[in-house]
Amino acid sequence: MVLCQGGEAAAVPAAAGEEPEVPLSREDGAGPGQPSLCPAPGTEAAGADERRVCGCCSGLSWPRCCKAPGTKKKAACPGLGLFYTVLSAFLFSVASLFLKKIEDVHSVEVSAFRCIFQMAFVLPGLIYYKTGFLGPKDKRIFLLFRGFLGSSAMILLYYAFQVMPLADATVITFSSPVFTSLLAWIFLKEKYSIWDLLFTLFAITGVVLIARPPFLFGSNVTGIEGSYTDHLKGTIAAITSTVSAASTMVILRKVGKSVHYFLSIWYYAVIGLIGCVIALFVMNEWRLPYCGKDRVLLILIGLLGLGGQIFLTKALQIEKAGPVAIMKTMDVVFAFILQILFLNHLPTWWTVGGALCVVASSSGTAIRKWRQSLKKAKQNEI
C-alpha cells in the first residue's frame, strides 16, 4: 500500500519556474491532515469502484498514476525550449530597434524605466516565495556586485545601441560567453584550455573588425553612423557592457542556487534604478519624453525586455544550456534584418566578417561546454 497525502492543506510553493503542487483531495473519509491509502501497483483494494488519489502524481487518480502499470509520462514538446530562445531573441532585438527610434530620451533614462518594469514584475514573486528583500547575509556582497555590474552592463549596452549601428553593438555583446570562460578561469579556477584561448582570440578579432581602429584601417572609415568618435565610444561601451555581463555570470555561478532567481533580479533592478536616477540628476538629463511616440516606445521597451527575459528563462528550464546558447545566435540575425529593413543601414563586409568571428567563437564555447556537461553527466551515471 502507498500512503497518499490527504486533507485540505494549502499548496506548497514550488521552486522558481515550476508548477505549484496541487493540494490533494480527501478520500475515504480521511480527516484533515490524515493520510489515505492507495492501492499499490498490481493489487486491487477493497471497494475498487472508489476513485483514489495518489500523492506521487499531484492528485491524479490511481489508474493514471505514473507508477500504475503500463502508464507513460507525457513527453515535453520537442524543440519548445529552442522556440522560446528564438522568441526571446526576437523580442530583445525589437526592443533594441525601438531604442534606436527614440529621439529625445537619454539611454540612462531608458535604463531607469527598464528597471522600474523589472521591479514591478519581481516584487510579487518575492512576496509569494517569501525570499525577503536582502537575501542571506553571506551572499549580500555578491548580490550588490551582481546588481551593480548587471545594471552597468544594461546602461552601457543601451548607450552603444544609440550611437552605433544596431548589428555592430549586438555582435560585440554576443561575445559575452567567451569572456565568461576567461573570467571564470581567473576567479573561479575553472579549466581554461587552448580551445578557450582560440575562441577568445576569434572574439577579439571580430570586435576589431567591427571597431576598425584608424591605426589598422586608416582614417577614412566607412559604414558607421555619425562620427567615428561616437562609433568608438559606442564600441568601448559595448565591450565594457560585455565584460560586465560576463562578470555577472561569474558572480551568479559563485552564488549558485543558494539565492532565489527573483532576488537576484531584484538587486539588479533596485541598484540599477538608484544608479540611473543619480546619474540623470548629475547629467541634468532627467525629463519626460516630449511626444507621445517616445513614451509608447519606452513602455514597449520595458515590456519587450521583460518578455525576452521570461522566455529565455523558460528556455533554460526545459532545454540544455548548450543548444540554447547556440540558438541565441539568432540575436545577430535579427539585428541585421531589422537594421536593413527599418533603419536603412546596410552592414559593411567588415561587420559581416566580425559577426562571423564572434558567432563562431561564442558557438564554439557553447558547444564545448555542452559536451563537457554531457560527459560529466555520463560519468556520474556510471
Secondary structure, DSSP 8 states (H G I E B T S, - for coil): -EEE--S--------TTS---------TT--TT--EEE--TT---SSTTS--B-GGGTT-BGGGSTTSTT-------TTHHHHHHHHHHHHHHHHHHHHHH--S--HHHHHHHHHHHHHHHHHHHHHHHT--SS--GGGHHHHHHHHHHHHHHHHHHHHHHHHS-HHHHHHHHTTHHHHHHHHHHHHS-----HHHHHHHHHHHHHHHHHH--HHHH-S---S-SS-HHHHHHHHHHHHHHHHHHHHHHHHHHHHGGGS-HHHHHHHHHHHHHHHHHHHHHHHT-----SSHHHHHHHHHHHHHHHHHHHHHHHHHHHS-HHHHHHHTTHHHHHHHHHHHHHS-----HHHHHHHHHHHHHHHHHHHHHHHHHHHHHHHHH-
